[in-house]
C-alpha cells in the first residue's frame, strides 16, 4: 500500500506516534505496575489514551521541530543547504 506524497506528514505522524506511544506506555506501565496479571489491559488503557495526543502533537510539532533542528545543526564550512 502506497500513499500519495501529499499525505506524507500524516503517514509520518501515524507511524511515529504508534512507535513512540507503544514503547513508552509499555515501559511506563511496566515500571509503575509490573508485568503481573492484567498488564496488557493496563497497557492498552494507557495506549489508547496517549495515542491521539501523541499523534496530534507530532502532526503539529514535527515540522517546527525539524526546522529548529536544522537551525541548530552546524554545517561544515562552505556547504550550502
Secondary structure by P-SEA (a helix, b strand, c coil): ccccccaaaaaaaaaaaaaaaaaaaaaaaaaacccccaaaaaaaaaaaacaaaaaaaaaacaaaaaaaaaaaccccccccc
